[in-house]
């Protein structure tokens, strides 16, 4: 792999101080080797890219998408996000339905998005396993950063509406919560029986149950519960259930989260905020506002910005952050909300999210400030490889 030197750049590492005239050097291992002011710029790179005063920042990260699960310009044939035949499907793995050849991956790379979380949809109270993947690759197995990173839960109108049409449970918020509790408790009992069989050879181990096996990493605190919730009451139902079972929660969307931001901050609950470049398509979105990420962050909530692709195409992630800044979010915090903060929230910040030596060489070069309307993506590296170059 080539050592690539990007020089004469305004470097925004997202951790540490900005470098108004700096460089970034990638190593032969596909990781960041060095960065600093131009006065210390090294020689000997295999390839040199002159940023000509443009901006360099980490590859962008969207912590909640359905990228590759819903294929562009296709209907049912390309829709693989919701197995809406069973309200509890924790054993379904997003990676088994991701199509890396879907053109939204190329659009993501061209927009500087190098890593996404891909999640099952929100038809089911328990949707399945979420994966963090890079946007560069032809085989999803080679693109995985971590899988699973979480289990998708869904509260509110989506499960109600899907199963009401089938005349099946759940058709109320009460039933949705009950399905979560029932499956979590059965998984606990399954885990307890497995442990007793390990401790005592006279105890019979339970028969293999794929659903409960999928929930064990969640119950053991190894991964997080990603809770689709818009209304404040749904947010708190999700958090109530997480407390009951000792789960680590992440709120997805949190449309009314800014109305209870102080309470979320008090409990140190992170929010993946968005999408807000969309319409108020259902009643629970009535409080939708572009100011939400800024209000959450000002209250002390760990906040990332998400497109919920394809609700808002992932290629507009940078523009979503710009709109959040326009509506009151601090500019640096808005940039961290699409780089460092999503990586930290989902536990992959040892590899991505900031320009730090040793992390993956995922970065984007822009012609101007990331929030300037006319700034264009000039170069994108993913794992130290050229994922997009505007002049090629």
RAQUI-V348050 format. One record per helix or strand of 2 or more residues. SS is the DSSP state (H for helix, E for strand). FROM is the first residue (numbers start at 1). TO is the last residue. Records with the same first field share a line. If there is no record, write none. Layout:
SS = FROM-TO, FROM-TO
This chain:
E = 4-12, 19-26, 31-37, 47-50, 55-58, 60-65, 113-118, 126-134, 144-154, 224-229, 249-253, 270-273, 303-305, 363-366, 377-382, 385-389
H = 38-40, 76-78, 94-96, 103-110, 140-143, 157-166, 173-199, 210-219, 232-245, 257-266, 283-285, 292-298, 314-326, 331-336, 340-346
